[in-house]
Each structure stands twice: as structure tokens, then as C-alpha cells.
Amino acid sequence: MQPTLIRCTKQCKRLGSIKSFLSPSFTSIFVLKRSLTSVVKQPSTNVKKKRKPEFERREELNVRTIAGFQDHKDVNQRLHHEIVAYIKSIEATHKERVQRHLIYETFRNTINETISSYRPKVQLYGSVPTGLELPTTDLDISVSTSRKSADRKEQTRILRKLRFAFREAGLIYKGMIRAHARVPVMVMTTSNHLGRIGIDITVNSDDGPRCVKVINQYLKEMPALRPLILLLKCFLKEKRLNNAATGGLSSYSLTCMCISLLQVNPGRRPQEYIDKPMEFESLGALLTDFMVYYGRDFSYKNSFISVLQGKVLPKQSIEWLTVHDALAIECLVRDRNSVARSTQYVQEIQSAFKDAAETLLKLAPDNKTCLGSIVQARHMDSVRRSAITASIDTSTPTKTVPKRVKSKYKGVRKPGSLALSRDRTTPFDSTGRQPVAVLYG
């Protein structure tokens, strides 16, 4: 009997239909193959309904319950109270800030141990040091070395050393180096016992730390800026338009757009609305102005946002803007640089702002919710916040430096692995979980 027919015969015996397919001819083998396929691919009668993915599930946002049932004279006043209540519910708690600080200390000391010969200077930048972070915001870390080399190969080499050290220490479960980005960056996600927080690391790029000082100054001068940015970050995150790596709008670009709005003041609001938003209850009016301005009035094709000059300029007047990007925003610290160069989905972003503006203009004070008409609570955010809180409650920070392990890179010393077996010096807590280890140099 032919080998192919023998294999088919064994499969038929399992199905209980061997008697019909014993012919050694090629035709019988072809018919046997079709018969086996039809038996295996029989449709099931009990088909379960597919569950919606976690990141697509939305929860109805009833901010009125949080803010309390109050009598409001207009929509803007009620919208202001709902914005205040919503910001209090989404901003990072003290526990979550402590968790991020512990994680940052862990990675900072690991970096100092790994590339000590470079005499690194580790700094935080982005949303965390400016106080504009959400509970699920990534950590942005800048590493400056004594050589101050801008060579892409040297930057990539350092990032690879750091990635190897983090993996050896059990701090990350996923890490990718984007060597061909405008600035080489390593994108990572921490391990389960560290809350699965995203971390981005750049080498010898000081634009981020310099921006922190400038943005903090604007936040101090414009009290209405912080709640406006936090709300709009949640709005873009729900639309999946908040990631610059995938063509969305970065937090830096959004911050510049909010600052420019308060500088230009297209709604001709009183200055007290910007200086004293809580006293004059003006956040609702400013949010509506933002959606109307960037959704209908602002010309993305011909306008250039200059925060340093405090006005919007025509693109034709900018000599260095050779490539007329759909959205052009001046960098706060580097000359002749547009920070929104990577934003590709400008039409989708404008359309989202326009739809939100039309919704806000149609609201009435007696609606069930005003803010909930444009922003909804994401179920996945609550899941991630719970995971971060659980990692804080079940982890015990320790000053124990684990045993050092040998590196495959010559001249590189790294802290020991947190994922070593229990017969070594790796600390474990009572639950058997590896704790958040703060490595002190």
C-alpha cells in the first residue's frame, strides 16, 4: 500500500469511515481528502458570540453623579463642573505617582550601573515631570552621556546595552529599539510585577528635559491650561489619535495647541477666564472654544502655530518650512523645527474636533450629561489602573542589590537579575512575587 494511502487510512480509522476509502487509486485519495476536510470543518451548532475586545468596551460617563445635581444657569457652567469632576477621577493618585517614582528609580540606578563608564545623567521628561500624566501614561527617560555624541550608531549601541541589562534584571518583558526614528528610541513595557507600564528611553537628546522647564512656566502662567490638556488627552486617546508613532497627535503638539489657543483667544473671552478658571467657572467655555477653533476655524493647510511669538503665522512666511506639512507647530526649544511633523491623520483629528464642537453647541442644561456626549470611560484604562494598584499593594520596595551577573558586553557591569532562582540572593515577598526593587548605587 502506498505511504500516502497508509496515512489517510490511519486518519480514516479515527473517524470510523475506513471501509469506503481503501482504493489505492489517486482518485480515491483525492475523494478521501475532500471527505476528511468536510468532516473536520463541520459547522458547530453551538457557536458562541464573540466578546468585544477590552479596549473597545466603553462605559457610560455620567459625570453628573460625581459632580452632584446642581442648578446651572447655562451649558458652559454645567460643563465646567463636570470637567472638574472628571479631571479629579482620571488624574493619577498618590499611590500611582509613588509607583512611577519607584520604577523610575529602579531604571535610573540600573542605567548608572550598566554604562557607568559613560558617566550618564538620567532625567525624566514628558508628561510626568510637568504633572500632565494620566494613570496609564508612559515614562519618558532621557540619558545624557559625558561624550554628548549624536552619532546614531553610538546611540543605538548604548540602547542595546541597556536593553540587555533590563532583560537580565527581569525589569521588562518586551523591548524594541527604533533605530531609524528621527531620534533613536527604545520602547519598552515593564514586567507584570511592575504594572506593565510603558517606558521610552532616548540617548543624548536634551530637547525633552529642556521642554519641561518651558511647559512648567506656561502652566504656572495659565491655570486653565492643565485641566484642558488632561481632558483633551483623554478625548484623543478614546479616538486612538494620541500616538505620534502611528500618525496621531503627540502630547507635546497638543500642549502647544492648547497654549496657542489661550494666547490667541479666538472666543474673545475675558482674561479672567484663563487666569482664574475655577473662580469664573470657564473651563466649559474654553473647551468649546478649542473644539470650534481647531475643528472649523483653524486653517491647517496655511497656518503655522508659533507659541514663542504668541500668534498664528502663515506658512509662506516661514522660510525653513520647506515641506508644507498638514500641521505645523514651532518647537519650544529648538529653532527651525516642527514638532507635528510625524502627525499624518490631520483630517481625522480635525474631524473629531469638529464633531465634538457640533455636539457641544447643541447641548442643553437639562441633558443627562454634557461631557459624556464627547468623552466616555474606557474599560481598559480602569483595568490597567487596577493592575498598577495591585502591583503597589503586593510589592515591597527593597534596598537589596541582587547578585551581579556576567554580561556578554565587555566592560559592562549590570545589577543582578530579579528573575534568578530562589536559591540565590533574589528577594521575594510572601506571595512569591518579585517585588519592586529600588537599586541604590
Secondary structure, DSSP 4 states (H G I P E B T S, - for coil): --HHHHHHHHHHHHHT--TT----SHHHHHHHHHHHHHHHTPPPSSPPPPPPPGGG-EE---HHHHH-----SSHHHHHHHHHHHHHHHHSPPHHHHHHHHHHHHHHHHHHHHHTGGG--EEEEESHHHHT---TTPPEEEEEE-TT----HHHHHHHHHHHHHHHHHTT-EEEEEEETTSSS-EEEEEE-GGGT--EEEEEES-THHHHHHHHHHHHHHH-TTHHHHHHHHHHHHHHTT---GGGTS--HHHHHHHHHHHHHH-TT---HHHHH-HHHHT-HHHHHHHHHHIIIII--TTTEEEETTTTEEEEGGG-TT--S--SSEEB-SSSSS-BTTTT---HHHHHHHHHHHHHHHHT--TTSS-SGGGT--EEHHHHHHHHHHHHHHHH---B---PPPB--SSTT--BPPPTT--TTSS----TTSPPP-B----
